[in-house]
Amino acid sequence: MTEKGLKELVFESHRMLAEQGTHLRWICGTLKEMKEQATGLDERVRYLERWRAEHTGKERRLAGAGGIAGAALGTIAGSVISLLDLVK
């Protein structure tokens, strides 16, 4: 190999290494951004899960209270009707 060919090979190798370094920095930066976005997304999902659990619990408590009140009202209404039947 001639000295000129060797210099061109060394120059081309340096250029390729510099280009690969640029690509690696871009890849690392992109991966870092993706990790940050995933972390933010995880936090939002956990917030929504907590919110849903709270509201589901409230709805169940309200439905349970409504069920108890409904049963009590039904019992009272049934007793009143029975008393009215006795009065007749």
PDB file with SEQRES, HELIX, SHEET and CRYST1 records, atoms N, CA, C and O in Angstrom:
SEQRES   1 A   88  MET THR GLU LYS GLY LEU LYS GLU LEU VAL PHE GLU SER          
SEQRES   2 A   88  HIS ARG MET LEU ALA GLU GLN GLY THR HIS LEU ARG TRP          
SEQRES   3 A   88  ILE CYS GLY THR LEU LYS GLU MET LYS GLU GLN ALA THR          
SEQRES   4 A   88  GLY LEU ASP GLU ARG VAL ARG TYR LEU GLU ARG TRP ARG          
SEQRES   5 A   88  ALA GLU HIS THR GLY LYS GLU ARG ARG LEU ALA GLY ALA          
SEQRES   6 A   88  GLY GLY ILE ALA GLY ALA ALA LEU GLY THR ILE ALA GLY          
SEQRES   7 A   88  SER VAL ILE SER LEU LEU ASP LEU VAL LYS                      
HELIX    1 AA1 GLU A    3  VAL A   87  1                                  85    
CRYST1    1.000    1.000    1.000  90.00  90.00  90.00 P 1           1          
ATOM      1  N   MET A   1       0.856  -1.165   0.000  1.00  0.00           N  
ATOM      2  CA  MET A   1       0.000   0.000   0.000  1.00  0.00           C  
ATOM      3  C   MET A   1       0.903   1.229   0.000  1.00  0.00           C  
ATOM      4  O   MET A   1       1.919   1.275   0.695  1.00  0.00           O  
ATOM      5  N   THR A   2       0.523   2.196  -0.772  1.00  0.00           N  
ATOM      6  CA  THR A   2       1.332   3.418  -0.861  1.00  0.00           C  
ATOM      7  C   THR A   2       1.059   4.311   0.338  1.00  0.00           C  
ATOM      8  O   THR A   2       0.080   4.143   1.066  1.00  0.00           O  
ATOM      9  N   GLU A   3       1.967   5.270   0.515  1.00  0.00           N  
ATOM     10  CA  GLU A   3       1.795   6.209   1.637  1.00  0.00           C  
ATOM     11  C   GLU A   3       0.524   7.023   1.461  1.00  0.00           C  
ATOM     12  O   GLU A   3      -0.165   7.308   2.441  1.00  0.00           O  
ATOM     13  N   LYS A   4       0.196   7.407   0.208  1.00  0.00           N  
ATOM     14  CA  LYS A   4      -1.017   8.164  -0.061  1.00  0.00           C  
ATOM     15  C   LYS A   4      -2.256   7.326   0.258  1.00  0.00           C  
ATOM     16  O   LYS A   4      -3.214   7.834   0.842  1.00  0.00           O  
ATOM     17  N   GLY A   5      -2.242   6.061  -0.116  1.00  0.00           N  
ATOM     18  CA  GLY A   5      -3.366   5.166   0.169  1.00  0.00           C  
ATOM     19  C   GLY A   5      -3.542   4.953   1.664  1.00  0.00           C  
ATOM     20  O   GLY A   5      -4.664   4.885   2.165  1.00  0.00           O  
ATOM     21  N   LEU A   6      -2.406   4.847   2.380  1.00  0.00           N  
ATOM     22  CA  LEU A   6      -2.461   4.679   3.822  1.00  0.00           C  
ATOM     23  C   LEU A   6      -3.031   5.917   4.498  1.00  0.00           C  
ATOM     24  O   LEU A   6      -3.832   5.795   5.425  1.00  0.00           O  
ATOM     25  N   LYS A   7      -2.635   7.107   4.054  1.00  0.00           N  
ATOM     26  CA  LYS A   7      -3.158   8.361   4.613  1.00  0.00           C  
ATOM     27  C   LYS A   7      -4.657   8.472   4.356  1.00  0.00           C  
ATOM     28  O   LYS A   7      -5.417   8.889   5.230  1.00  0.00           O  
ATOM     29  N   GLU A   8      -5.074   8.097   3.152  1.00  0.00           N  
ATOM     30  CA  GLU A   8      -6.505   8.145   2.830  1.00  0.00           C  
ATOM     31  C   GLU A   8      -7.295   7.165   3.705  1.00  0.00           C  
ATOM     32  O   GLU A   8      -8.398   7.474   4.156  1.00  0.00           O  
ATOM     33  N   LEU A   9      -6.720   5.988   3.938  1.00  0.00           N  
ATOM     34  CA  LEU A   9      -7.370   4.992   4.778  1.00  0.00           C  
ATOM     35  C   LEU A   9      -7.497   5.495   6.222  1.00  0.00           C  
ATOM     36  O   LEU A   9      -8.545   5.337   6.848  1.00  0.00           O  
ATOM     37  N   VAL A  10      -6.427   6.099   6.741  1.00  0.00           N  
ATOM     38  CA  VAL A  10      -6.454   6.646   8.096  1.00  0.00           C  
ATOM     39  C   VAL A  10      -7.469   7.778   8.176  1.00  0.00           C  
ATOM     40  O   VAL A  10      -8.255   7.845   9.121  1.00  0.00           O  
ATOM     41  N   PHE A  11      -7.455   8.672   7.181  1.00  0.00           N  
ATOM     42  CA  PHE A  11      -8.406   9.788   7.161  1.00  0.00           C  
ATOM     43  C   PHE A  11      -9.837   9.268   7.121  1.00  0.00           C  
ATOM     44  O   PHE A  11     -10.697   9.758   7.854  1.00  0.00           O  
ATOM     45  N   GLU A  12     -10.098   8.279   6.272  1.00  0.00           N  
ATOM     46  CA  GLU A  12     -11.445   7.711   6.146  1.00  0.00           C  
ATOM     47  C   GLU A  12     -11.857   7.029   7.458  1.00  0.00           C  
ATOM     48  O   GLU A  12     -13.015   7.131   7.862  1.00  0.00           O  
ATOM     49  N   SER A  13     -10.944   6.351   8.114  1.00  0.00           N  
ATOM     50  CA  SER A  13     -11.237   5.699   9.393  1.00  0.00           C  
ATOM     51  C   SER A  13     -11.597   6.733  10.452  1.00  0.00           C  
ATOM     52  O   SER A  13     -12.543   6.537  11.216  1.00  0.00           O  
ATOM     53  N   HIS A  14     -10.852   7.830  10.501  1.00  0.00           N  
ATOM     54  CA  HIS A  14     -11.151   8.898  11.460  1.00  0.00           C  
ATOM     55  C   HIS A  14     -12.524   9.506  11.181  1.00  0.00           C  
ATOM     56  O   HIS A  14     -13.295   9.772  12.103  1.00  0.00           O  
ATOM     57  N   ARG A  15     -12.818   9.722   9.908  1.00  0.00           N  
ATOM     58  CA  ARG A  15     -14.116  10.281   9.537  1.00  0.00           C  
ATOM     59  C   ARG A  15     -15.246   9.354   9.955  1.00  0.00           C  
ATOM     60  O   ARG A  15     -16.270   9.800  10.473  1.00  0.00           O  
ATOM     61  N   MET A  16     -15.052   8.061   9.725  1.00  0.00           N  
ATOM     62  CA  MET A  16     -16.083   7.086  10.090  1.00  0.00           C  
ATOM     63  C   MET A  16     -16.259   7.012  11.609  1.00  0.00           C  
ATOM     64  O   MET A  16     -17.381   6.892  12.102  1.00  0.00           O  
ATOM     65  N   LEU A  17     -15.157   7.082  12.343  1.00  0.00           N  
ATOM     66  CA  LEU A  17     -15.247   7.075  13.810  1.00  0.00           C  
ATOM     67  C   LEU A  17     -15.979   8.308  14.330  1.00  0.00           C  
ATOM     68  O   LEU A  17     -16.796   8.220  15.246  1.00  0.00           O  
ATOM     69  N   ALA A  18     -15.678   9.448  13.738  1.00  0.00           N  
ATOM     70  CA  ALA A  18     -16.359  10.682  14.145  1.00  0.00           C  
ATOM     71  C   ALA A  18     -17.850  10.586  13.840  1.00  0.00           C  
ATOM     72  O   ALA A  18     -18.682  11.003  14.646  1.00  0.00           O  
ATOM     73  N   GLU A  19     -18.180  10.040  12.687  1.00  0.00           N  
ATOM     74  CA  GLU A  19     -19.583   9.877  12.300  1.00  0.00           C  
ATOM     75  C   GLU A  19     -20.286   8.906  13.244  1.00  0.00           C  
ATOM     76  O   GLU A  19     -21.427   9.145  13.639  1.00  0.00           O  
ATOM     77  N   GLN A  20     -19.621   7.820  13.608  1.00  0.00           N  
ATOM     78  CA  GLN A  20     -20.211   6.860  14.544  1.00  0.00           C  
ATOM     79  C   GLN A  20     -20.418   7.494  15.916  1.00  0.00           C  
ATOM     80  O   GLN A  20     -21.415   7.225  16.585  1.00  0.00           O  
ATOM     81  N   GLY A  21     -19.472   8.339  16.334  1.00  0.00           N  
ATOM     82  CA  GLY A  21     -19.619   9.044  17.607  1.00  0.00           C  
ATOM     83  C   GLY A  21     -20.844   9.939  17.595  1.00  0.00           C  
ATOM     84  O   GLY A  21     -21.582  10.012  18.577  1.00  0.00           O  
ATOM     85  N   THR A  22     -21.055  10.618  16.479  1.00  0.00           N  
ATOM     86  CA  THR A  22     -22.229  11.479  16.334  1.00  0.00           C  
ATOM     87  C   THR A  22     -23.504  10.649  16.433  1.00  0.00           C  
ATOM     88  O   THR A  22     -24.458  11.039  17.106  1.00  0.00           O  
ATOM     89  N   HIS A  23     -23.512   9.504  15.757  1.00  0.00           N  
ATOM     90  CA  HIS A  23     -24.685   8.626  15.797  1.00  0.00           C  
ATOM     91  C   HIS A  23     -24.928   8.095  17.218  1.00  0.00           C  
ATOM     92  O   HIS A  23     -26.065   8.045  17.688  1.00  0.00           O  
ATOM     93  N   LEU A  24     -23.843   7.702  17.889  1.00  0.00           N  
ATOM     94  CA  LEU A  24     -23.990   7.193  19.250  1.00  0.00           C  
ATOM     95  C   LEU A  24     -24.522   8.261  20.198  1.00  0.00           C  
ATOM     96  O   LEU A  24     -25.361   7.960  21.048  1.00  0.00           O  
ATOM     97  N   ARG A  25     -24.060   9.485  20.074  1.00  0.00           N  
ATOM     98  CA  ARG A  25     -24.573  10.568  20.922  1.00  0.00           C  
ATOM     99  C   ARG A  25     -26.055  10.795  20.654  1.00  0.00           C  
ATOM    100  O   ARG A  25     -26.827  11.018  21.586  1.00  0.00           O  
ATOM    101  N   TRP A  26     -26.454  10.741  19.398  1.00  0.00           N  
ATOM    102  CA  TRP A  26     -27.867  10.908  19.048  1.00  0.00           C  
ATOM    103  C   TRP A  26     -28.697   9.769  19.646  1.00  0.00           C  
ATOM    104  O   TRP A  26     -29.763  10.005  20.213  1.00  0.00           O  
ATOM    105  N   ILE A  27     -28.205   8.534  19.515  1.00  0.00           N  
ATOM    106  CA  ILE A  27     -28.929   7.372  20.053  1.00  0.00           C  
ATOM    107  C   ILE A  27     -29.062   7.485  21.569  1.00  0.00           C  
ATOM    108  O   ILE A  27     -30.142   7.256  22.114  1.00  0.00           O  
ATOM    109  N   CYS A  28     -27.984   7.831  22.248  1.00  0.00           N  
ATOM    110  CA  CYS A  28     -28.025   7.969  23.710  1.00  0.00           C  
ATOM    111  C   CYS A  28     -29.004   9.063  24.132  1.00  0.00           C  
ATOM    112  O   CYS A  28     -29.767   8.886  25.082  1.00  0.00           O  
ATOM    113  N   GLY A  29     -28.981  10.186  23.429  1.00  0.00           N  
ATOM    114  CA  GLY A  29     -29.911  11.271  23.743  1.00  0.00           C  
ATOM    115  C   GLY A  29     -31.354  10.856  23.527  1.00  0.00           C  
ATOM    116  O   GLY A  29     -32.224  11.166  24.340  1.00  0.00           O  
ATOM    117  N   THR A  30     -31.605  10.158  22.437  1.00  0.00           N  
ATOM    118  CA  THR A  30     -32.962   9.695  22.140  1.00  0.00           C  
ATOM    119  C   THR A  30     -33.437   8.693  23.190  1.00  0.00           C  
ATOM    120  O   THR A  30     -34.584   8.755  23.634  1.00  0.00           O  
ATOM    121  N   LEU A  31     -32.562   7.770  23.587  1.00  0.00           N  
ATOM    122  CA  LEU A  31     -32.927   6.800  24.620  1.00  0.00           C  
ATOM    123  C   LEU A  31     -33.223   7.481  25.947  1.00  0.00           C  
ATOM    124  O   LEU A  31     -34.136   7.076  26.666  1.00  0.00           O  
ATOM    125  N   LYS A  32     -32.449   8.522  26.275  1.00  0.00           N  
ATOM    126  CA  LYS A  32     -32.682   9.265  27.510  1.00  0.00           C  
ATOM    127  C   LYS A  32     -34.056   9.942  27.472  1.00  0.00           C  
ATOM    128  O   LYS A  32     -34.798   9.903  28.454  1.00  0.00           O  
ATOM    129  N   GLU A  33     -34.391  10.561  26.335  1.00  0.00           N  
ATOM    130  CA  GLU A  33     -35.703  11.197  26.182  1.00  0.00           C  
ATOM    131  C   GLU A  33     -36.829  10.172  26.316  1.00  0.00           C  
ATOM    132  O   GLU A  33     -37.844  10.432  26.963  1.00  0.00           O  
ATOM    133  N   MET A  34     -36.636   9.006  25.697  1.00  0.00           N  
ATOM    134  CA  MET A  34     -37.662   7.962  25.771  1.00  0.00           C  
ATOM    135  C   MET A  34     -37.857   7.493  27.209  1.00  0.00           C  
ATOM    136  O   MET A  34     -38.986   7.248  27.635  1.00  0.00           O  
ATOM    137  N   LYS A  35     -36.767   7.367  27.957  1.00  0.00           N  
ATOM    138  CA  LYS A  35     -36.862   6.940  29.358  1.00  0.00           C  
ATOM    139  C   LYS A  35     -37.605   7.983  30.180  1.00  0.00           C  
ATOM    140  O   LYS A  35     -38.437   7.632  31.016  1.00  0.00           O  
ATOM    141  N   GLU A  36     -37.315   9.261  29.953  1.00  0.00           N  
ATOM    142  CA  GLU A  36     -38.010  10.339  30.671  1.00  0.00           C  
ATOM    143  C   GLU A  36     -39.503  10.337  30.347  1.00  0.00           C  
ATOM    144  O   GLU A  36     -40.340  10.519  31.231  1.00  0.00           O  
ATOM    145  N   GLN A  37     -39.826  10.128  29.070  1.00  0.00           N  
ATOM    146  CA  GLN A  37     -41.235  10.084  28.672  1.00  0.00           C  
ATOM    147  C   GLN A  37     -41.934   8.891  29.308  1.00  0.00           C  
ATOM    148  O   GLN A  37     -43.080   9.003  29.743  1.00  0.00           O  
ATOM    149  N   ALA A  38     -41.254   7.748  29.365  1.00  0.00           N  
ATOM    150  CA  ALA A  38     -41.845   6.551  29.962  1.00  0.00           C  
ATOM    151  C   ALA A  38     -42.080   6.773  31.452  1.00  0.00           C  
ATOM    152  O   ALA A  38     -43.099   6.337  31.989  1.00  0.00           O  
ATOM    153  N   THR A  39     -41.150   7.444  32.122  1.00  0.00           N  
ATOM    154  CA  THR A  39     -41.309   7.735  33.541  1.00  0.00           C  
ATOM    155  C   THR A  39     -42.517   8.642  33.751  1.00  0.00           C  
ATOM    156  O   THR A  39     -43.322   8.404  34.651  1.00  0.00           O  
ATOM    157  N   GLY A  40     -42.646   9.675  32.928  1.00  0.00           N  
ATOM    158  CA  GLY A  40     -43.804  10.570  33.021  1.00  0.00           C  
ATOM    159  C   GLY A  40     -45.099   9.834  32.763  1.00  0.00           C  
ATOM    160  O   GLY A  40     -46.104  10.080  33.429  1.00  0.00           O  
ATOM    161  N   LEU A  41     -45.081   8.941  31.809  1.00  0.00           N  
ATOM    162  CA  LEU A  41     -46.275   8.166  31.486  1.00  0.00           C  
ATOM    163  C   LEU A  41     -46.641   7.239  32.647  1.00  0.00           C  
ATOM    164  O   LEU A  41     -47.816   7.108  32.991  1.00  0.00           O  
ATOM    165  N   ASP A  42     -45.641   6.601  33.246  1.00  0.00           N  
ATOM    166  CA  ASP A  42     -45.900   5.733  34.401  1.00  0.00           C  
ATOM    167  C   ASP A  42     -46.547   6.517  35.534  1.00  0.00           C  
ATOM    168  O   ASP A  42     -47.481   6.034  36.174  1.00  0.00           O  
ATOM    169  N   GLU A  43     -46.053   7.723  35.783  1.00  0.00           N  
ATOM    170  CA  GLU A  43     -46.618   8.548  36.848  1.00  0.00           C  
ATOM    171  C   GLU A  43     -48.070   8.898  36.554  1.00  0.00           C  
ATOM    172  O   GLU A  43     -48.913   8.863  37.451  1.00  0.00           O  
ATOM    173  N   ARG A  44     -48.367   9.238  35.296  1.00  0.00           N  
ATOM    174  CA  ARG A  44     -49.750   9.569  34.935  1.00  0.00           C  
ATOM    175  C   ARG A  44     -50.662   8.355  35.078  1.00  0.00           C  
ATOM    176  O   ARG A  44     -51.797   8.484  35.537  1.00  0.00           O  
ATOM    177  N   VAL A  45     -50.174   7.176  34.687  1.00  0.00           N  
ATOM    178  CA  VAL A  45     -50.983   5.956  34.804  1.00  0.00           C  
ATOM    179  C   VAL A  45     -51.266   5.658  36.271  1.00  0.00           C  
ATOM    180  O   VAL A  45     -52.396   5.321  36.623  1.00  0.00           O  
ATOM    181  N   ARG A  46     -50.248   5.779  37.140  1.00  0.00           N  
ATOM    182  CA  ARG A  46     -50.460   5.546  38.571  1.00  0.00           C  
ATOM    183  C   ARG A  46     -51.458   6.549  39.146  1.00  0.00           C  
ATOM    184  O   ARG A  46     -52.292   6.181  39.973  1.00  0.00           O  
ATOM    185  N   TYR A  47     -51.384   7.815  38.717  1.00  0.00           N  
ATOM    186  CA  TYR A  47     -52.341   8.824  39.183  1.00  0.00           C  
ATOM    187  C   TYR A  47     -53.759   8.439  38.777  1.00  0.00           C  
ATOM    188  O   TYR A  47     -54.681   8.510  39.590  1.00  0.00           O  
ATOM    189  N   LEU A  48     -53.934   8.033  37.525  1.00  0.00           N  
ATOM    190  CA  LEU A  48     -55.265   7.644  37.045  1.00  0.00           C  
ATOM    191  C   LEU A  48     -55.785   6.407  37.771  1.00  0.00           C  
ATOM    192  O   LEU A  48     -56.978   6.309  38.063  1.00  0.00           O  
ATOM    193  N   GLU A  49     -54.889   5.462  38.063  1.00  0.00           N  
ATOM    194  CA  GLU A  49     -55.317   4.273  38.801  1.00  0.00           C  
ATOM    195  C   GLU A  49     -55.774   4.634  40.209  1.00  0.00           C  
ATOM    196  O   GLU A  49     -56.778   4.108  40.688  1.00  0.00           O  
ATOM    197  N   ARG A  50     -55.038   5.537  40.883  1.00  0.00           N  
ATOM    198  CA  ARG A  50     -55.446   5.975  42.217  1.00  0.00           C  
ATOM    199  C   ARG A  50     -56.782   6.700  42.152  1.00  0.00           C  
ATOM    200  O   ARG A  50     -57.657   6.468  42.986  1.00  0.00           O  
ATOM    201  N   TRP A  51     -56.945   7.578  41.164  1.00  0.00           N  
ATOM    202  CA  TRP A  51     -58.182   8.332  41.004  1.00  0.00           C  
ATOM    203  C   TRP A  51     -59.354   7.376  40.781  1.00  0.00           C  
ATOM    204  O   TRP A  51     -60.416   7.533  41.384  1.00  0.00           O  
ATOM    205  N   ARG A  52     -59.152   6.393  39.916  1.00  0.00           N  
ATOM    206  CA  ARG A  52     -60.219   5.432  39.629  1.00  0.00           C  
ATOM    207  C   ARG A  52     -60.566   4.624  40.875  1.00  0.00           C  
ATOM    208  O   ARG A  52     -61.741   4.383  41.151  1.00  0.00           O  
ATOM    209  N   ALA A  53     -59.555   4.208  41.624  1.00  0.00           N  
ATOM    210  CA  ALA A  53     -59.811   3.439  42.847  1.00  0.00           C  
ATOM    211  C   ALA A  53     -60.602   4.271  43.855  1.00  0.00           C  
ATOM    212  O   ALA A  53     -61.524   3.765  44.495  1.00  0.00           O  
ATOM    213  N   GLU A  54     -60.244   5.540  43.995  1.00  0.00           N  
ATOM    214  CA  GLU A  54     -60.975   6.417  44.923  1.00  0.00           C  
ATOM    215  C   GLU A  54     -62.434   6.556  44.511  1.00  0.00           C  
ATOM    216  O   GLU A  54     -63.336   6.434  45.339  1.00  0.00           O  
ATOM    217  N   HIS A  55     -62.658   6.811  43.230  1.00  0.00           N  
ATOM    218  CA  HIS A  55     -64.024   7.028  42.758  1.00  0.00           C  
ATOM    219  C   HIS A  55     -64.831   5.737  42.753  1.00  0.00           C  
ATOM    220  O   HIS A  55     -66.037   5.758  42.999  1.00  0.00           O  
ATOM    221  N   THR A  56     -64.183   4.630  42.480  1.00  0.00           N  
ATOM    222  CA  THR A  56     -64.887   3.354  42.546  1.00  0.00           C  
ATOM    223  C   THR A  56     -65.302   3.073  43.984  1.00  0.00           C  
ATOM    224  O   THR A  56     -66.412   2.603  44.238  1.00  0.00           O  
ATOM    225  N   GLY A  57     -64.400   3.365  44.926  1.00  0.00           N  
ATOM    226  CA  GLY A  57     -64.728   3.177  46.345  1.00  0.00           C  
ATOM    227  C   GLY A  57     -65.889   4.062  46.769  1.00  0.00           C  
ATOM    228  O   GLY A  57     -66.779   3.613  47.492  1.00  0.00           O  
ATOM    229  N   LYS A  58     -65.890   5.311  46.328  1.00  0.00           N  
ATOM    230  CA  LYS A  58     -66.988   6.234  46.662  1.00  0.00           C  
ATOM    231  C   LYS A  58     -68.303   5.728  46.078  1.00  0.00           C  
ATOM    232  O   LYS A  58     -69.335   5.734  46.750  1.00  0.00           O  
ATOM    233  N   GLU A  59     -68.256   5.291  44.821  1.00  0.00           N  
ATOM    234  CA  GLU A  59     -69.472   4.793  44.182  1.00  0.00           C  
ATOM    235  C   GLU A  59     -70.001   3.567  44.909  1.00  0.00           C  
ATOM    236  O   GLU A  59     -71.211   3.422  45.088  1.00  0.00           O  
ATOM    237  N   ARG A  60     -69.101   2.685  45.328  1.00  0.00           N  
ATOM    238  CA  ARG A  60     -69.540   1.488  46.041  1.00  0.00           C  
ATOM    239  C   ARG A  60     -70.141   1.851  47.392  1.00  0.00           C  
ATOM    240  O   ARG A  60     -71.152   1.286  47.809  1.00  0.00           O  
ATOM    241  N   ARG A  61     -69.496   2.815  48.078  1.00  0.00           N  
ATOM    242  CA  ARG A  61     -70.039   3.238  49.373  1.00  0.00           C  
ATOM    243  C   ARG A  61     -71.419   3.856  49.195  1.00  0.00           C  
ATOM    244  O   ARG A  61     -72.329   3.592  49.982  1.00  0.00           O  
ATOM    245  N   LEU A  62     -71.576   4.688  48.148  1.00  0.00           N  
ATOM    246  CA  LEU A  62     -72.876   5.310  47.899  1.00  0.00           C  
ATOM    247  C   LEU A  62     -73.915   4.261  47.513  1.00  0.00           C  
ATOM    248  O   LEU A  62     -75.060   4.313  47.963  1.00  0.00           O  
ATOM    249  N   ALA A  63     -73.511   3.322  46.686  1.00  0.00           N  
ATOM    250  CA  ALA A  63     -74.447   2.272  46.288  1.00  0.00           C  
ATOM    251  C   ALA A  63     -74.813   1.425  47.485  1.00  0.00           C  
ATOM    252  O   ALA A  63     -75.965   1.017  47.634  1.00  0.00           O  
ATOM    253  N   GLY A  64     -73.835   1.157  48.344  1.00  0.00           N  
ATOM    254  CA  GLY A  64     -74.116   0.381  49.558  1.00  0.00           C  
ATOM    255  C   GLY A  64     -75.051   1.136  50.475  1.00  0.00           C  
ATOM    256  O   GLY A  64     -75.983   0.554  51.031  1.00  0.00           O  
ATOM    257  N   ALA A  65     -74.814   2.417  50.640  1.00  0.00           N  
ATOM    258  CA  ALA A  65     -75.687   3.237  51.483  1.00  0.00           C  
ATOM    259  C   ALA A  65     -77.081   3.306  50.877  1.00  0.00           C  
ATOM    260  O   ALA A  65     -78.079   3.256  51.597  1.00  0.00           O  
ATOM    261  N   GLY A  66     -77.150   3.420  49.568  1.00  0.00           N  
ATOM    262  CA  GLY A  66     -78.446   3.451  48.895  1.00  0.00           C  
ATOM    263  C   GLY A  66     -79.174   2.131  49.055  1.00  0.00           C  
ATOM    264  O   GLY A  66     -80.394   2.097  49.218  1.00  0.00           O  
ATOM    265  N   GLY A  67     -78.417   1.041  49.007  1.00  0.00           N  
ATOM    266  CA  GLY A  67     -79.026  -0.275  49.174  1.00  0.00           C  
ATOM    267  C   GLY A  67     -79.581  -0.455  50.579  1.00  0.00           C  
ATOM    268  O   GLY A  67     -80.668  -1.007  50.752  1.00  0.00           O  
ATOM    269  N   ILE A  68     -78.840   0.008  51.585  1.00  0.00           N  
ATOM    270  CA  ILE A  68     -79.291  -0.088  52.973  1.00  0.00           C  
ATOM    271  C   ILE A  68     -80.518   0.789  53.184  1.00  0.00           C  
ATOM    272  O   ILE A  68     -81.500   0.373  53.799  1.00  0.00           O  
ATOM    273  N   ALA A  69     -80.440   2.016  52.660  1.00  0.00           N  
ATOM    274  CA  ALA A  69     -81.581   2.935  52.795  1.00  0.00           C  
ATOM    275  C   ALA A  69     -82.802   2.377  52.066  1.00  0.00           C  
ATOM    276  O   ALA A  69     -83.928   2.488  52.550  1.00  0.00           O  
ATOM    277  N   GLY A  70     -82.573   1.787  50.920  1.00  0.00           N  
ATOM    278  CA  GLY A  70     -83.681   1.215  50.163  1.00  0.00           C  
ATOM    279  C   GLY A  70     -84.329   0.053  50.903  1.00  0.00           C  
ATOM    280  O   GLY A  70     -85.552  -0.081  50.941  1.00  0.00           O  
ATOM    281  N   ALA A  71     -83.481  -0.777  51.486  1.00  0.00           N  
ATOM    282  CA  ALA A  71     -84.019  -1.913  52.248  1.00  0.00           C  
ATOM    283  C   ALA A  71     -84.806  -1.423  53.458  1.00  0.00           C  
ATOM    284  O   ALA A  71     -85.883  -1.939  53.756  1.00  0.00           O  
ATOM    285  N   ALA A  72     -84.261  -0.420  54.156  1.00  0.00           N  
ATOM    286  CA  ALA A  72     -84.958   0.130  55.325  1.00  0.00           C  
ATOM    287  C   ALA A  72     -86.286   0.753  54.911  1.00  0.00           C  
ATOM    288  O   ALA A  72     -87.310   0.553  55.564  1.00  0.00           O  
ATOM    289  N   LEU A  73     -86.255   1.509  53.820  1.00  0.00           N  
ATOM    290  CA  LEU A  73     -87.477   2.144  53.336  1.00  0.00           C  
ATOM    291  C   LEU A  73     -88.504   1.090  52.934  1.00  0.00           C  
ATOM    292  O   LEU A  73     -89.693   1.246  53.210  1.00  0.00           O  
ATOM    293  N   GLY A  74     -88.056   0.028  52.289  1.00  0.00           N  
ATOM    294  CA  GLY A  74     -88.964  -1.049  51.895  1.00  0.00           C  
ATOM    295  C   GLY A  74     -89.591  -1.726  53.103  1.00  0.00           C  
ATOM    296  O   GLY A  74     -90.776  -2.060  53.094  1.00  0.00           O  
ATOM    297  N   THR A  75     -88.792  -1.922  54.134  1.00  0.00           N  
ATOM    298  CA  THR A  75     -89.307  -2.536  55.364  1.00  0.00           C  
ATOM    299  C   THR A  75     -90.339  -1.642  56.029  1.00  0.00           C  
ATOM    300  O   THR A  75     -91.397  -2.100  56.461  1.00  0.00           O  
ATOM    301  N   ILE A  76     -90.010  -0.347  56.105  1.00  0.00           N  
ATOM    302  CA  ILE A  76     -90.939   0.611  56.720  1.00  0.00           C  
ATOM    303  C   ILE A  76     -92.230   0.694  55.908  1.00  0.00           C  
ATOM    304  O   ILE A  76     -93.328   0.696  56.464  1.00  0.00           O  
ATOM    305  N   ALA A  77     -92.081   0.763  54.581  1.00  0.00           N  
ATOM    306  CA  ALA A  77     -93.272   0.854  53.731  1.00  0.00           C  
ATOM    307  C   ALA A  77     -94.123  -0.400  53.880  1.00  0.00           C  
ATOM    308  O   ALA A  77     -95.351  -0.331  53.938  1.00  0.00           O  
ATOM    309  N   GLY A  78     -93.458  -1.536  53.938  1.00  0.00           N  
ATOM    310  CA  GLY A  78     -94.209  -2.780  54.118  1.00  0.00           C  
ATOM    311  C   GLY A  78     -94.942  -2.796  55.448  1.00  0.00           C  
ATOM    312  O   GLY A  78     -96.077  -3.267  55.523  1.00  0.00           O  
ATOM    313  N   SER A  79     -94.307  -2.287  56.500  1.00  0.00           N  
ATOM    314  CA  SER A  79     -94.948  -2.227  57.819  1.00  0.00           C  
ATOM    315  C   SER A  79     -96.133  -1.272  57.802  1.00  0.00           C  
ATOM    316  O   SER A  79     -97.176  -1.570  58.385  1.00  0.00           O  
ATOM    317  N   VAL A  80     -95.990  -0.152  57.155  1.00  0.00           N  
ATOM    318  CA  VAL A  80     -97.075   0.825  57.076  1.00  0.00           C  
ATOM    319  C   VAL A  80     -98.258   0.226  56.330  1.00  0.00           C  
ATOM    320  O   VAL A  80     -99.402   0.385  56.754  1.00  0.00           O  
ATOM    321  N   ILE A  81     -98.000  -0.439  55.257  1.00  0.00           N  
ATOM    322  CA  ILE A  81     -99.089  -1.072  54.485  1.00  0.00           C  
ATOM    323  C   ILE A  81     -99.780  -2.124  55.330  1.00  0.00           C  
ATOM    324  O   ILE A  81    -101.006  -2.226  55.313  1.00  0.00           O  
ATOM    325  N   SER A  82     -99.013  -2.903  56.063  1.00  0.00           N  
ATOM    326  CA  SER A  82     -99.600  -3.922  56.941  1.00  0.00           C  
ATOM    327  C   SER A  82    -100.480  -3.288  58.006  1.00  0.00           C  
ATOM    328  O   SER A  82    -101.561  -3.795  58.304  1.00  0.00           O  
ATOM    329  N   LEU A  83    -100.019  -2.171  58.586  1.00  0.00           N  
ATOM    330  CA  LEU A  83    -100.816  -1.477  59.596  1.00  0.00           C  
ATOM    331  C   LEU A  83    -102.102  -0.912  58.979  1.00  0.00           C  
ATOM    332  O   LEU A  83    -103.167  -0.975  59.593  1.00  0.00           O  
ATOM    333  N   LEU A  84    -101.999  -0.366  57.773  1.00  0.00           N  
ATOM    334  CA  LEU A  84    -103.181   0.147  57.118  1.00  0.00           C  
ATOM    335  C   LEU A  84    -104.196  -0.947  56.838  1.00  0.00           C  
ATOM    336  O   LEU A  84    -105.402  -0.727  56.944  1.00  0.00           O  
ATOM    337  N   ASP A  85    -103.704  -2.125  56.482  1.00  0.00           N  
ATOM    338  CA  ASP A  85    -104.595  -3.241  56.251  1.00  0.00           C  
ATOM    339  C   ASP A  85    -105.320  -3.648  57.541  1.00  0.00           C  
ATOM    340  O   ASP A  85    -106.484  -4.049  57.503  1.00  0.00           O  
ATOM    341  N   LEU A  86    -104.631  -3.543  58.670  1.00  0.00           N  
ATOM    342  CA  LEU A  86    -105.246  -3.891  59.946  1.00  0.00           C  
ATOM    343  C   LEU A  86    -106.317  -2.876  60.352  1.00  0.00           C  
ATOM    344  O   LEU A  86    -107.322  -3.231  60.967  1.00  0.00           O  
ATOM    345  N   VAL A  87    -106.090  -1.619  60.001  1.00  0.00           N  
ATOM    346  CA  VAL A  87    -107.016  -0.560  60.381  1.00  0.00           C  
ATOM    347  C   VAL A  87    -108.326  -0.708  59.604  1.00  0.00           C  
ATOM    348  O   VAL A  87    -109.369  -0.328  60.136  1.00  0.00           O  
ATOM    349  N   LYS A  88    -108.333  -1.209  58.444  1.00  0.00           N  
ATOM    350  CA  LYS A  88    -109.529  -1.307  57.596  1.00  0.00           C  
ATOM    351  C   LYS A  88    -110.540  -2.145  58.220  1.00  0.00           C  
ATOM    352  O   LYS A  88    -111.614  -2.343  57.653  1.00  0.00           O  
TER     353      LYS A  88                                                      
END                                                                             
